[in-house]
Amino acid sequence: MVIRRVTIRIDEETRRKLQYICDYEGRSINGQLLYLARESIRAFEEKHGTIVFEDH
């Protein structure tokens, strides 16, 4: 698995609130964003079917 670095722009209030949630959940911001991305993918695939790439 290749790990890619992604940069996001986020306003300070949102970042602080996200950090609050991360502290509560025991995750880093990176870990929380990965969790949210995976949950979004899971929900999408549950509704629309598995995402399949032709190159794999």
All heavy atoms as atom14 arrays in JSON, in Angstrom:
{
  "sequence": "MVIRRVTIRIDEETRRKLQYICDYEGRSINGQLLYLARESIRAFEEKHGTIVFEDH",
  "atom14_mask": [
    [1, 1, 1, 1, 1, 1, 1, 1, 0, 0, 0, 0, 0, 0],
    [1, 1, 1, 1, 1, 1, 1, 0, 0, 0, 0, 0, 0, 0],
    [1, 1, 1, 1, 1, 1, 1, 1, 0, 0, 0, 0, 0, 0],
    [1, 1, 1, 1, 1, 1, 1, 1, 1, 1, 1, 0, 0, 0],
    [1, 1, 1, 1, 1, 1, 1, 1, 1, 1, 1, 0, 0, 0],
    [1, 1, 1, 1, 1, 1, 1, 0, 0, 0, 0, 0, 0, 0],
    [1, 1, 1, 1, 1, 1, 1, 0, 0, 0, 0, 0, 0, 0],
    [1, 1, 1, 1, 1, 1, 1, 1, 0, 0, 0, 0, 0, 0],
    [1, 1, 1, 1, 1, 1, 1, 1, 1, 1, 1, 0, 0, 0],
    [1, 1, 1, 1, 1, 1, 1, 1, 0, 0, 0, 0, 0, 0],
    [1, 1, 1, 1, 1, 1, 1, 1, 0, 0, 0, 0, 0, 0],
    [1, 1, 1, 1, 1, 1, 1, 1, 1, 0, 0, 0, 0, 0],
    [1, 1, 1, 1, 1, 1, 1, 1, 1, 0, 0, 0, 0, 0],
    [1, 1, 1, 1, 1, 1, 1, 0, 0, 0, 0, 0, 0, 0],
    [1, 1, 1, 1, 1, 1, 1, 1, 1, 1, 1, 0, 0, 0],
    [1, 1, 1, 1, 1, 1, 1, 1, 1, 1, 1, 0, 0, 0],
    [1, 1, 1, 1, 1, 1, 1, 1, 1, 0, 0, 0, 0, 0],
    [1, 1, 1, 1, 1, 1, 1, 1, 0, 0, 0, 0, 0, 0],
    [1, 1, 1, 1, 1, 1, 1, 1, 1, 0, 0, 0, 0, 0],
    [1, 1, 1, 1, 1, 1, 1, 1, 1, 1, 1, 1, 0, 0],
    [1, 1, 1, 1, 1, 1, 1, 1, 0, 0, 0, 0, 0, 0],
    [1, 1, 1, 1, 1, 1, 0, 0, 0, 0, 0, 0, 0, 0],
    [1, 1, 1, 1, 1, 1, 1, 1, 0, 0, 0, 0, 0, 0],
    [1, 1, 1, 1, 1, 1, 1, 1, 1, 1, 1, 1, 0, 0],
    [1, 1, 1, 1, 1, 1, 1, 1, 1, 0, 0, 0, 0, 0],
    [1, 1, 1, 1, 0, 0, 0, 0, 0, 0, 0, 0, 0, 0],
    [1, 1, 1, 1, 1, 1, 1, 1, 1, 1, 1, 0, 0, 0],
    [1, 1, 1, 1, 1, 1, 0, 0, 0, 0, 0, 0, 0, 0],
    [1, 1, 1, 1, 1, 1, 1, 1, 0, 0, 0, 0, 0, 0],
    [1, 1, 1, 1, 1, 1, 1, 1, 0, 0, 0, 0, 0, 0],
    [1, 1, 1, 1, 0, 0, 0, 0, 0, 0, 0, 0, 0, 0],
    [1, 1, 1, 1, 1, 1, 1, 1, 1, 0, 0, 0, 0, 0],
    [1, 1, 1, 1, 1, 1, 1, 1, 0, 0, 0, 0, 0, 0],
    [1, 1, 1, 1, 1, 1, 1, 1, 0, 0, 0, 0, 0, 0],
    [1, 1, 1, 1, 1, 1, 1, 1, 1, 1, 1, 1, 0, 0],
    [1, 1, 1, 1, 1, 1, 1, 1, 0, 0, 0, 0, 0, 0],
    [1, 1, 1, 1, 1, 0, 0, 0, 0, 0, 0, 0, 0, 0],
    [1, 1, 1, 1, 1, 1, 1, 1, 1, 1, 1, 0, 0, 0],
    [1, 1, 1, 1, 1, 1, 1, 1, 1, 0, 0, 0, 0, 0],
    [1, 1, 1, 1, 1, 1, 0, 0, 0, 0, 0, 0, 0, 0],
    [1, 1, 1, 1, 1, 1, 1, 1, 0, 0, 0, 0, 0, 0],
    [1, 1, 1, 1, 1, 1, 1, 1, 1, 1, 1, 0, 0, 0],
    [1, 1, 1, 1, 1, 0, 0, 0, 0, 0, 0, 0, 0, 0],
    [1, 1, 1, 1, 1, 1, 1, 1, 1, 1, 1, 0, 0, 0],
    [1, 1, 1, 1, 1, 1, 1, 1, 1, 0, 0, 0, 0, 0],
    [1, 1, 1, 1, 1, 1, 1, 1, 1, 0, 0, 0, 0, 0],
    [1, 1, 1, 1, 1, 1, 1, 1, 1, 0, 0, 0, 0, 0],
    [1, 1, 1, 1, 1, 1, 1, 1, 1, 1, 0, 0, 0, 0],
    [1, 1, 1, 1, 0, 0, 0, 0, 0, 0, 0, 0, 0, 0],
    [1, 1, 1, 1, 1, 1, 1, 0, 0, 0, 0, 0, 0, 0],
    [1, 1, 1, 1, 1, 1, 1, 1, 0, 0, 0, 0, 0, 0],
    [1, 1, 1, 1, 1, 1, 1, 0, 0, 0, 0, 0, 0, 0],
    [1, 1, 1, 1, 1, 1, 1, 1, 1, 1, 1, 0, 0, 0],
    [1, 1, 1, 1, 1, 1, 1, 1, 1, 0, 0, 0, 0, 0],
    [1, 1, 1, 1, 1, 1, 1, 1, 0, 0, 0, 0, 0, 0],
    [1, 1, 1, 1, 1, 1, 1, 1, 1, 1, 0, 0, 0, 0]
  ],
  "atom14_positions": [
    [[0.85, -1.18, 0.0], [0.0, 0.0, 0.0], [0.89, 1.24, 0.0], [1.82, 1.35, 0.79], [-0.91, 0.0, 1.23], [-1.66, 1.28, 1.37], [-2.83, 1.47, 2.74], [-2.22, 0.49, 4.04], [0.0, 0.0, 0.0], [0.0, 0.0, 0.0], [0.0, 0.0, 0.0], [0.0, 0.0, 0.0], [0.0, 0.0, 0.0], [0.0, 0.0, 0.0]],
    [[0.59, 2.15, -0.9], [1.31, 3.42, -0.96], [0.58, 4.43, -0.08], [-0.64, 4.55, -0.14], [1.36, 3.95, -2.42], [2.01, 5.3, -2.48], [2.08, 2.95, -3.31], [0.0, 0.0, 0.0], [0.0, 0.0, 0.0], [0.0, 0.0, 0.0], [0.0, 0.0, 0.0], [0.0, 0.0, 0.0], [0.0, 0.0, 0.0], [0.0, 0.0, 0.0]],
    [[1.33, 5.11, 0.76], [0.75, 6.15, 1.62], [1.05, 7.5, 0.98], [2.2, 7.81, 0.68], [1.37, 6.1, 3.04], [1.17, 4.73, 3.67], [0.8, 7.21, 3.9], [-0.26, 4.37, 3.95], [0.0, 0.0, 0.0], [0.0, 0.0, 0.0], [0.0, 0.0, 0.0], [0.0, 0.0, 0.0], [0.0, 0.0, 0.0], [0.0, 0.0, 0.0]],
    [[0.03, 8.28, 0.76], [0.17, 9.61, 0.16], [-0.06, 10.69, 1.2], [-0.88, 10.53, 2.1], [-0.86, 9.8, -0.97], [-0.79, 8.75, -2.02], [-0.16, 9.28, -3.24], [-0.2, 8.23, -4.26], [0.73, 8.1, -5.16], [1.74, 8.93, -5.18], [0.65, 7.14, -6.04], [0.0, 0.0, 0.0], [0.0, 0.0, 0.0], [0.0, 0.0, 0.0]],
    [[0.64, 11.76, 1.08], [0.46, 12.92, 1.95], [-0.54, 13.86, 1.29], [-0.46, 14.14, 0.1], [1.79, 13.63, 2.14], [1.74, 14.81, 3.08], [3.11, 15.41, 3.26], [4.01, 14.43, 3.86], [4.42, 14.48, 5.11], [4.02, 15.47, 5.9], [5.23, 13.57, 5.58], [0.0, 0.0, 0.0], [0.0, 0.0, 0.0], [0.0, 0.0, 0.0]],
    [[-1.51, 14.35, 2.08], [-2.53, 15.27, 1.59], [-2.55, 16.47, 2.51], [-2.54, 16.33, 3.74], [-3.92, 14.59, 1.57], [-4.99, 15.58, 1.16], [-3.92, 13.37, 0.68], [0.0, 0.0, 0.0], [0.0, 0.0, 0.0], [0.0, 0.0, 0.0], [0.0, 0.0, 0.0], [0.0, 0.0, 0.0], [0.0, 0.0, 0.0], [0.0, 0.0, 0.0]],
    [[-2.57, 17.65, 1.95], [-2.66, 18.87, 2.73], [-4.06, 19.43, 2.61], [-4.63, 19.45, 1.51], [-1.64, 19.92, 2.21], [-0.34, 19.35, 2.28], [-1.68, 21.19, 3.03], [0.0, 0.0, 0.0], [0.0, 0.0, 0.0], [0.0, 0.0, 0.0], [0.0, 0.0, 0.0], [0.0, 0.0, 0.0], [0.0, 0.0, 0.0], [0.0, 0.0, 0.0]],
    [[-4.64, 19.87, 3.73], [-5.95, 20.51, 3.67], [-5.85, 21.91, 4.25], [-4.97, 22.2, 5.06], [-7.04, 19.7, 4.41], [-6.76, 19.64, 5.91], [-7.17, 18.31, 3.83], [-7.93, 19.16, 6.72], [0.0, 0.0, 0.0], [0.0, 0.0, 0.0], [0.0, 0.0, 0.0], [0.0, 0.0, 0.0], [0.0, 0.0, 0.0], [0.0, 0.0, 0.0]],
    [[-6.75, 22.75, 3.84], [-6.88, 24.08, 4.41], [-8.1, 24.05, 5.32], [-9.16, 23.57, 4.92], [-7.06, 25.13, 3.32], [-5.83, 25.25, 2.48], [-6.0, 26.38, 1.45], [-4.83, 26.37, 0.61], [-4.84, 26.2, -0.7], [-5.98, 26.08, -1.33], [-3.73, 26.18, -1.38], [0.0, 0.0, 0.0], [0.0, 0.0, 0.0], [0.0, 0.0, 0.0]],
    [[-7.93, 24.56, 6.53], [-9.01, 24.5, 7.51], [-8.95, 25.74, 8.39], [-7.87, 26.15, 8.8], [-8.9, 23.18, 8.32], [-10.08, 22.97, 9.23], [-7.6, 23.12, 9.08], [-10.13, 21.59, 9.86], [0.0, 0.0, 0.0], [0.0, 0.0, 0.0], [0.0, 0.0, 0.0], [0.0, 0.0, 0.0], [0.0, 0.0, 0.0], [0.0, 0.0, 0.0]],
    [[-10.1, 26.34, 8.63], [-10.11, 27.53, 9.48], [-9.84, 27.14, 10.93], [-10.01, 25.99, 11.33], [-11.44, 28.29, 9.35], [-12.6, 27.47, 9.85], [-12.87, 27.52, 11.06], [-13.22, 26.76, 9.03], [0.0, 0.0, 0.0], [0.0, 0.0, 0.0], [0.0, 0.0, 0.0], [0.0, 0.0, 0.0], [0.0, 0.0, 0.0], [0.0, 0.0, 0.0]],
    [[-9.38, 28.09, 11.71], [-8.93, 27.83, 13.07], [-10.04, 27.28, 13.97], [-9.81, 26.36, 14.76], [-8.32, 29.09, 13.69], [-7.74, 28.89, 15.07], [-6.59, 27.87, 15.13], [-6.0, 27.54, 14.09], [-6.29, 27.41, 16.25], [0.0, 0.0, 0.0], [0.0, 0.0, 0.0], [0.0, 0.0, 0.0], [0.0, 0.0, 0.0], [0.0, 0.0, 0.0]],
    [[-11.24, 27.83, 13.87], [-12.33, 27.35, 14.72], [-12.65, 25.87, 14.43], [-12.8, 25.07, 15.35], [-13.59, 28.19, 14.54], [-14.72, 27.73, 15.43], [-15.99, 28.56, 15.3], [-16.03, 29.5, 14.49], [-16.95, 28.23, 16.01], [0.0, 0.0, 0.0], [0.0, 0.0, 0.0], [0.0, 0.0, 0.0], [0.0, 0.0, 0.0], [0.0, 0.0, 0.0]],
    [[-12.71, 25.53, 13.16], [-12.97, 24.14, 12.78], [-11.84, 23.24, 13.25], [-12.09, 22.14, 13.78], [-13.16, 24.02, 11.26], [-14.24, 24.87, 10.86], [-13.45, 22.6, 10.83], [0.0, 0.0, 0.0], [0.0, 0.0, 0.0], [0.0, 0.0, 0.0], [0.0, 0.0, 0.0], [0.0, 0.0, 0.0], [0.0, 0.0, 0.0], [0.0, 0.0, 0.0]],
    [[-10.58, 23.67, 13.09], [-9.45, 22.88, 13.54], [-9.5, 22.65, 15.04], [-9.26, 21.54, 15.52], [-8.12, 23.54, 13.18], [-6.92, 22.62, 13.43], [-5.63, 23.37, 13.7], [-5.7, 24.27, 14.83], [-5.6, 23.89, 16.13], [-5.48, 22.62, 16.45], [-5.65, 24.78, 17.09], [0.0, 0.0, 0.0], [0.0, 0.0, 0.0], [0.0, 0.0, 0.0]],
    [[-9.83, 23.68, 15.8], [-9.89, 23.54, 17.26], [-11.01, 22.59, 17.68], [-10.84, 21.77, 18.58], [-10.08, 24.91, 17.91], [-8.81, 25.77, 17.81], [-8.97, 27.1, 18.48], [-9.09, 26.87, 19.92], [-9.55, 27.77, 20.78], [-9.94, 28.96, 20.36], [-9.62, 27.5, 22.06], [0.0, 0.0, 0.0], [0.0, 0.0, 0.0], [0.0, 0.0, 0.0]],
    [[-12.15, 22.69, 17.01], [-13.26, 21.78, 17.32], [-12.91, 20.35, 16.94], [-13.23, 19.4, 17.67], [-14.54, 22.24, 16.64], [-15.11, 23.51, 17.27], [-16.38, 23.95, 16.59], [-16.95, 25.19, 17.29], [-18.22, 25.62, 16.7], [0.0, 0.0, 0.0], [0.0, 0.0, 0.0], [0.0, 0.0, 0.0], [0.0, 0.0, 0.0], [0.0, 0.0, 0.0]],
    [[-12.25, 20.19, 15.8], [-11.81, 18.87, 15.39], [-10.82, 18.31, 16.42], [-10.9, 17.13, 16.79], [-11.18, 18.92, 14.0], [-10.64, 17.61, 13.45], [-11.73, 16.54, 13.35], [-9.99, 17.83, 12.1], [0.0, 0.0, 0.0], [0.0, 0.0, 0.0], [0.0, 0.0, 0.0], [0.0, 0.0, 0.0], [0.0, 0.0, 0.0], [0.0, 0.0, 0.0]],
    [[-9.89, 19.13, 16.89], [-8.93, 18.69, 17.89], [-9.63, 18.27, 19.17], [-9.25, 17.29, 19.8], [-7.92, 19.8, 18.19], [-6.81, 19.36, 19.14], [-5.96, 18.25, 18.56], [-5.31, 18.46, 17.53], [-5.95, 17.09, 19.19], [0.0, 0.0, 0.0], [0.0, 0.0, 0.0], [0.0, 0.0, 0.0], [0.0, 0.0, 0.0], [0.0, 0.0, 0.0]],
    [[-10.68, 18.98, 19.55], [-11.47, 18.63, 20.73], [-12.06, 17.22, 20.57], [-11.98, 16.39, 21.47], [-12.57, 19.66, 20.94], [-13.41, 19.42, 22.17], [-13.08, 20.04, 23.37], [-14.52, 18.59, 22.13], [-13.84, 19.82, 24.51], [-15.29, 18.36, 23.27], [-14.94, 18.99, 24.45], [-15.69, 18.77, 25.59], [0.0, 0.0, 0.0], [0.0, 0.0, 0.0]],
    [[-12.64, 16.97, 19.4], [-13.23, 15.65, 19.13], [-12.13, 14.58, 19.13], [-12.31, 13.5, 19.7], [-13.99, 15.66, 17.79], [-15.2, 16.59, 17.89], [-14.4, 14.25, 17.38], [-15.84, 16.91, 16.56], [0.0, 0.0, 0.0], [0.0, 0.0, 0.0], [0.0, 0.0, 0.0], [0.0, 0.0, 0.0], [0.0, 0.0, 0.0], [0.0, 0.0, 0.0]],
    [[-11.0, 14.89, 18.53], [-9.88, 13.94, 18.5], [-9.43, 13.58, 19.9], [-9.18, 12.41, 20.21], [-8.71, 14.52, 17.72], [-9.03, 14.72, 15.96], [0.0, 0.0, 0.0], [0.0, 0.0, 0.0], [0.0, 0.0, 0.0], [0.0, 0.0, 0.0], [0.0, 0.0, 0.0], [0.0, 0.0, 0.0], [0.0, 0.0, 0.0], [0.0, 0.0, 0.0]],
    [[-9.3, 14.58, 20.75], [-8.89, 14.33, 22.13], [-9.91, 13.43, 22.82], [-9.56, 12.49, 23.53], [-8.73, 15.64, 22.89], [-7.57, 16.49, 22.39], [-6.69, 15.96, 21.68], [-7.56, 17.7, 22.7], [0.0, 0.0, 0.0], [0.0, 0.0, 0.0], [0.0, 0.0, 0.0], [0.0, 0.0, 0.0], [0.0, 0.0, 0.0], [0.0, 0.0, 0.0]],
    [[-11.18, 13.7, 22.61], [-12.25, 12.91, 23.21], [-12.21, 11.47, 22.71], [-12.39, 10.53, 23.48], [-13.6, 13.56, 22.89], [-14.77, 12.84, 23.51], [-15.18, 13.15, 24.81], [-15.48, 11.88, 22.8], [-16.26, 12.5, 25.39], [-16.56, 11.22, 23.37], [-16.94, 11.53, 24.66], [-18.02, 10.88, 25.24], [0.0, 0.0, 0.0], [0.0, 0.0, 0.0]],
    [[-11.99, 11.29, 21.41], [-12.0, 9.97, 20.78], [-10.67, 9.24, 20.94], [-10.56, 8.05, 20.6], [-12.34, 10.08, 19.29], [-13.72, 10.62, 19.0], [-14.82, 9.63, 19.3], [-14.56, 8.41, 19.27], [-15.94, 10.07, 19.59], [0.0, 0.0, 0.0], [0.0, 0.0, 0.0], [0.0, 0.0, 0.0], [0.0, 0.0, 0.0], [0.0, 0.0, 0.0]],
    [[-9.63, 9.95, 21.39], [-8.32, 9.33, 21.54], [-7.6, 9.12, 20.23], [-6.82, 8.17, 20.08], [0.0, 0.0, 0.0], [0.0, 0.0, 0.0], [0.0, 0.0, 0.0], [0.0, 0.0, 0.0], [0.0, 0.0, 0.0], [0.0, 0.0, 0.0], [0.0, 0.0, 0.0], [0.0, 0.0, 0.0], [0.0, 0.0, 0.0], [0.0, 0.0, 0.0]],
    [[-7.84, 10.0, 19.28], [-7.2, 9.92, 17.97], [-6.43, 11.2, 17.69], [-6.76, 12.26, 18.19], [-8.23, 9.73, 16.85], [-9.0, 8.45, 16.88], [-9.87, 8.34, 15.61], [-10.65, 7.12, 15.63], [-11.94, 7.06, 15.96], [-12.6, 8.15, 16.27], [-12.56, 5.9, 15.95], [0.0, 0.0, 0.0], [0.0, 0.0, 0.0], [0.0, 0.0, 0.0]],
    [[-5.45, 11.09, 16.8], [-4.79, 12.28, 16.26], [-5.73, 12.89, 15.22], [-6.7, 12.26, 14.79], [-3.47, 11.89, 15.6], [-3.71, 11.06, 14.47], [0.0, 0.0, 0.0], [0.0, 0.0, 0.0], [0.0, 0.0, 0.0], [0.0, 0.0, 0.0], [0.0, 0.0, 0.0], [0.0, 0.0, 0.0], [0.0, 0.0, 0.0], [0.0, 0.0, 0.0]],
    [[-5.42, 14.1, 14.79], [-6.22, 14.7, 13.71], [-6.11, 13.82, 12.47], [-7.12, 13.54, 11.8], [-5.8, 16.16, 13.43], [-6.25, 17.06, 14.58], [-6.38, 16.64, 12.1], [-5.89, 18.53, 14.43], [0.0, 0.0, 0.0], [0.0, 0.0, 0.0], [0.0, 0.0, 0.0], [0.0, 0.0, 0.0], [0.0, 0.0, 0.0], [0.0, 0.0, 0.0]],
    [[-4.92, 13.35, 12.14], [-4.75, 12.48, 10.99], [-5.6, 11.22, 11.14], [-6.3, 10.83, 10.21], [-3.28, 12.11, 10.83], [-3.04, 11.31, 9.57], [-3.09, 11.83, 8.48], [-2.77, 10.02, 9.73], [0.0, 0.0, 0.0], [0.0, 0.0, 0.0], [0.0, 0.0, 0.0], [0.0, 0.0, 0.0], [0.0, 0.0, 0.0], [0.0, 0.0, 0.0]],
    [[-5.55, 10.61, 12.3], [-6.33, 9.41, 12.55], [-7.82, 9.65, 12.44], [-8.57, 8.83, 11.91], [0.0, 0.0, 0.0], [0.0, 0.0, 0.0], [0.0, 0.0, 0.0], [0.0, 0.0, 0.0], [0.0, 0.0, 0.0], [0.0, 0.0, 0.0], [0.0, 0.0, 0.0], [0.0, 0.0, 0.0], [0.0, 0.0, 0.0], [0.0, 0.0, 0.0]],
    [[-8.27, 10.79, 12.96], [-9.69, 11.13, 12.89], [-10.13, 11.36, 11.45], [-11.2, 10.9, 11.04], [-10.0, 12.37, 13.74], [-11.45, 12.73, 13.83], [-12.28, 11.77, 14.65], [-11.75, 10.93, 15.38], [-13.58, 11.88, 14.55], [0.0, 0.0, 0.0], [0.0, 0.0, 0.0], [0.0, 0.0, 0.0], [0.0, 0.0, 0.0], [0.0, 0.0, 0.0]],
    [[-9.31, 12.05, 10.67], [-9.66, 12.3, 9.27], [-9.68, 11.0, 8.47], [-10.56, 10.8, 7.62], [-8.71, 13.31, 8.65], [-8.84, 14.74, 9.2], [-7.75, 15.63, 8.62], [-10.22, 15.31, 8.93], [0.0, 0.0, 0.0], [0.0, 0.0, 0.0], [0.0, 0.0, 0.0], [0.0, 0.0, 0.0], [0.0, 0.0, 0.0], [0.0, 0.0, 0.0]],
    [[-8.74, 10.08, 8.75], [-8.78, 8.77, 8.09], [-10.03, 8.0, 8.48], [-10.69, 7.39, 7.63], [-7.54, 7.96, 8.47], [-6.27, 8.32, 7.75], [-5.08, 7.58, 8.37], [-6.37, 8.01, 6.27], [0.0, 0.0, 0.0], [0.0, 0.0, 0.0], [0.0, 0.0, 0.0], [0.0, 0.0, 0.0], [0.0, 0.0, 0.0], [0.0, 0.0, 0.0]],
    [[-10.39, 8.05, 9.76], [-11.61, 7.39, 10.23], [-12.83, 7.95, 9.5], [-13.67, 7.2, 9.0], [-11.74, 7.58, 11.74], [-13.08, 7.16, 12.29], [-13.37, 5.82, 12.5], [-14.05, 8.11, 12.58], [-14.61, 5.42, 12.99], [-15.29, 7.73, 13.07], [-15.56, 6.39, 13.28], [-16.78, 6.02, 13.76], [0.0, 0.0, 0.0], [0.0, 0.0, 0.0]],
    [[-12.93, 9.27, 9.43], [-14.07, 9.9, 8.76], [-14.11, 9.57, 7.27], [-15.18, 9.32, 6.71], [-14.04, 11.42, 8.98], [-14.26, 11.86, 10.42], [-13.96, 13.35, 10.57], [-15.68, 11.55, 10.88], [0.0, 0.0, 0.0], [0.0, 0.0, 0.0], [0.0, 0.0, 0.0], [0.0, 0.0, 0.0], [0.0, 0.0, 0.0], [0.0, 0.0, 0.0]],
    [[-12.94, 9.55, 6.62], [-12.89, 9.21, 5.2], [-13.35, 7.78, 4.98], [-14.14, 7.5, 4.06], [-11.47, 9.41, 4.66], [0.0, 0.0, 0.0], [0.0, 0.0, 0.0], [0.0, 0.0, 0.0], [0.0, 0.0, 0.0], [0.0, 0.0, 0.0], [0.0, 0.0, 0.0], [0.0, 0.0, 0.0], [0.0, 0.0, 0.0], [0.0, 0.0, 0.0]],
    [[-12.87, 6.86, 5.82], [-13.26, 5.46, 5.67], [-14.75, 5.26, 5.94], [-15.4, 4.46, 5.25], [-12.42, 4.59, 6.6], [-10.98, 4.48, 6.13], [-10.12, 3.72, 7.1], [-8.76, 3.63, 6.59], [-7.68, 3.78, 7.34], [-7.8, 3.99, 8.64], [-6.49, 3.7, 6.81], [0.0, 0.0, 0.0], [0.0, 0.0, 0.0], [0.0, 0.0, 0.0]],
    [[-15.28, 5.96, 6.92], [-16.72, 5.88, 7.19], [-17.52, 6.43, 6.01], [-18.57, 5.88, 5.66], [-17.07, 6.64, 8.47], [-16.71, 5.89, 9.73], [-17.47, 4.58, 9.84], [-18.71, 4.6, 9.88], [-16.81, 3.52, 9.88], [0.0, 0.0, 0.0], [0.0, 0.0, 0.0], [0.0, 0.0, 0.0], [0.0, 0.0, 0.0], [0.0, 0.0, 0.0]],
    [[-17.05, 7.5, 5.4], [-17.72, 8.07, 4.24], [-17.71, 7.09, 3.07], [-18.72, 6.9, 2.38], [-17.04, 9.38, 3.84], [-17.63, 9.93, 2.7], [0.0, 0.0, 0.0], [0.0, 0.0, 0.0], [0.0, 0.0, 0.0], [0.0, 0.0, 0.0], [0.0, 0.0, 0.0], [0.0, 0.0, 0.0], [0.0, 0.0, 0.0], [0.0, 0.0, 0.0]],
    [[-16.56, 6.44, 2.84], [-16.45, 5.45, 1.77], [-17.38, 4.27, 2.05], [-18.09, 3.78, 1.16], [-14.99, 4.99, 1.6], [-14.15, 6.15, 1.07], [-14.9, 3.77, 0.69], [-12.65, 5.94, 1.19], [0.0, 0.0, 0.0], [0.0, 0.0, 0.0], [0.0, 0.0, 0.0], [0.0, 0.0, 0.0], [0.0, 0.0, 0.0], [0.0, 0.0, 0.0]],
    [[-17.38, 3.78, 3.29], [-18.24, 2.66, 3.67], [-19.71, 2.99, 3.41], [-20.43, 2.2, 2.8], [-18.03, 2.29, 5.14], [-18.86, 1.09, 5.58], [-19.01, 1.01, 7.09], [-19.59, 2.21, 7.67], [-20.87, 2.57, 7.6], [-21.74, 1.81, 6.95], [-21.31, 3.68, 8.16], [0.0, 0.0, 0.0], [0.0, 0.0, 0.0], [0.0, 0.0, 0.0]],
    [[-20.14, 4.18, 3.83], [-21.54, 4.58, 3.64], [-21.87, 4.72, 2.16], [-22.94, 4.3, 1.71], [-21.8, 5.9, 4.38], [0.0, 0.0, 0.0], [0.0, 0.0, 0.0], [0.0, 0.0, 0.0], [0.0, 0.0, 0.0], [0.0, 0.0, 0.0], [0.0, 0.0, 0.0], [0.0, 0.0, 0.0], [0.0, 0.0, 0.0], [0.0, 0.0, 0.0]],
    [[-20.95, 5.29, 1.38], [-21.17, 5.44, -0.06], [-21.32, 4.08, -0.72], [-22.24, 3.85, -1.5], [-20.0, 6.21, -0.69], [-20.15, 6.43, -2.17], [-20.75, 7.57, -2.65], [-19.71, 5.48, -3.08], [-20.89, 7.78, -4.02], [-19.86, 5.66, -4.43], [-20.45, 6.82, -4.91], [0.0, 0.0, 0.0], [0.0, 0.0, 0.0], [0.0, 0.0, 0.0]],
    [[-20.39, 3.16, -0.39], [-20.43, 1.84, -1.01], [-21.65, 1.05, -0.56], [-22.19, 0.26, -1.35], [-19.14, 1.08, -0.7], [-17.95, 1.62, -1.46], [-16.7, 0.81, -1.28], [-16.49, 0.25, -0.17], [-15.92, 0.73, -2.24], [0.0, 0.0, 0.0], [0.0, 0.0, 0.0], [0.0, 0.0, 0.0], [0.0, 0.0, 0.0], [0.0, 0.0, 0.0]],
    [[-22.09, 1.25, 0.65], [-23.3, 0.57, 1.12], [-24.51, 1.02, 0.3], [-25.38, 0.21, -0.03], [-23.52, 0.91, 2.6], [-24.63, 0.11, 3.25], [-24.71, 0.4, 4.73], [-23.86, -0.12, 5.48], [-25.62, 1.16, 5.14], [0.0, 0.0, 0.0], [0.0, 0.0, 0.0], [0.0, 0.0, 0.0], [0.0, 0.0, 0.0], [0.0, 0.0, 0.0]],
    [[-24.53, 2.27, -0.07], [-25.65, 2.83, -0.83], [-25.52, 2.56, -2.33], [-26.51, 2.27, -3.0], [-25.75, 4.33, -0.58], [-26.91, 4.99, -1.26], [-27.02, 6.46, -0.9], [-28.22, 7.1, -1.56], [-28.34, 8.53, -1.23], [0.0, 0.0, 0.0], [0.0, 0.0, 0.0], [0.0, 0.0, 0.0], [0.0, 0.0, 0.0], [0.0, 0.0, 0.0]],
    [[-24.29, 2.66, -2.87], [-24.09, 2.63, -4.31], [-23.33, 1.41, -4.83], [-23.17, 1.26, -6.04], [-23.31, 3.88, -4.76], [-24.01, 5.16, -4.42], [-25.09, 5.64, -5.13], [-23.79, 6.05, -3.43], [-25.5, 6.77, -4.6], [-24.73, 7.04, -3.56], [0.0, 0.0, 0.0], [0.0, 0.0, 0.0], [0.0, 0.0, 0.0], [0.0, 0.0, 0.0]],
    [[-22.84, 0.58, -3.94], [-22.06, -0.58, -4.37], [-20.57, -0.31, -4.25], [-20.12, 0.83, -4.16], [0.0, 0.0, 0.0], [0.0, 0.0, 0.0], [0.0, 0.0, 0.0], [0.0, 0.0, 0.0], [0.0, 0.0, 0.0], [0.0, 0.0, 0.0], [0.0, 0.0, 0.0], [0.0, 0.0, 0.0], [0.0, 0.0, 0.0], [0.0, 0.0, 0.0]],
    [[-19.82, -1.38, -4.25], [-18.37, -1.31, -4.09], [-17.73, -0.52, -5.21], [-18.06, -0.71, -6.38], [-17.78, -2.73, -4.04], [-18.4, -3.45, -2.98], [-16.28, -2.7, -3.82], [0.0, 0.0, 0.0], [0.0, 0.0, 0.0], [0.0, 0.0, 0.0], [0.0, 0.0, 0.0], [0.0, 0.0, 0.0], [0.0, 0.0, 0.0], [0.0, 0.0, 0.0]],
    [[-16.8, 0.34, -4.84], [-16.02, 1.1, -5.82], [-14.92, 0.17, -6.33], [-14.15, -0.37, -5.54], [-15.41, 2.36, -5.19], [-16.5, 3.28, -4.67], [-14.51, 3.07, -6.19], [-16.01, 4.41, -3.78], [0.0, 0.0, 0.0], [0.0, 0.0, 0.0], [0.0, 0.0, 0.0], [0.0, 0.0, 0.0], [0.0, 0.0, 0.0], [0.0, 0.0, 0.0]],
    [[-14.87, -0.02, -7.64], [-13.87, -0.89, -8.26], [-13.11, -0.08, -9.27], [-13.7, 0.63, -10.09], [-14.54, -2.11, -8.93], [-13.51, -2.99, -9.6], [-15.38, -2.89, -7.94], [0.0, 0.0, 0.0], [0.0, 0.0, 0.0], [0.0, 0.0, 0.0], [0.0, 0.0, 0.0], [0.0, 0.0, 0.0], [0.0, 0.0, 0.0], [0.0, 0.0, 0.0]],
    [[-11.78, -0.2, -9.24], [-10.93, 0.48, -10.2], [-10.47, -0.53, -11.25], [-10.08, -1.65, -10.91], [-9.72, 1.12, -9.5], [-10.12, 2.17, -8.5], [-10.1, 1.89, -7.15], [-10.55, 3.41, -8.93], [-10.48, 2.84, -6.23], [-10.93, 4.39, -8.01], [-10.9, 4.1, -6.66], [0.0, 0.0, 0.0], [0.0, 0.0, 0.0], [0.0, 0.0, 0.0]],
    [[-10.49, -0.14, -12.49], [-10.13, -1.03, -13.58], [-8.66, -1.42, -13.56], [-8.3, -2.47, -14.06], [-10.47, -0.37, -14.92], [-11.95, -0.07, -15.11], [-12.81, -1.32, -15.09], [-12.38, -2.36, -15.62], [-13.91, -1.25, -14.53], [0.0, 0.0, 0.0], [0.0, 0.0, 0.0], [0.0, 0.0, 0.0], [0.0, 0.0, 0.0], [0.0, 0.0, 0.0]],
    [[-7.81, -0.6, -12.98], [-6.37, -0.86, -13.0], [-5.94, -1.84, -11.9], [-4.76, -2.12, -11.75], [-5.58, 0.43, -12.9], [-5.89, 1.24, -11.65], [-6.95, 1.03, -11.05], [-5.06, 2.08, -11.28], [0.0, 0.0, 0.0], [0.0, 0.0, 0.0], [0.0, 0.0, 0.0], [0.0, 0.0, 0.0], [0.0, 0.0, 0.0], [0.0, 0.0, 0.0]],
    [[-6.87, -2.4, -11.13], [-6.5, -3.35, -10.07], [-7.11, -4.69, -10.34], [-8.08, -5.05, -10.62], [-6.95, -2.84, -8.7], [-6.11, -1.71, -8.24], [-6.59, -0.43, -8.18], [-4.81, -1.64, -7.86], [-5.63, 0.37, -7.75], [-4.54, -0.35, -7.55], [0.0, 0.0, 0.0], [0.0, 0.0, 0.0], [0.0, 0.0, 0.0], [0.0, 0.0, 0.0]]
  ]
}
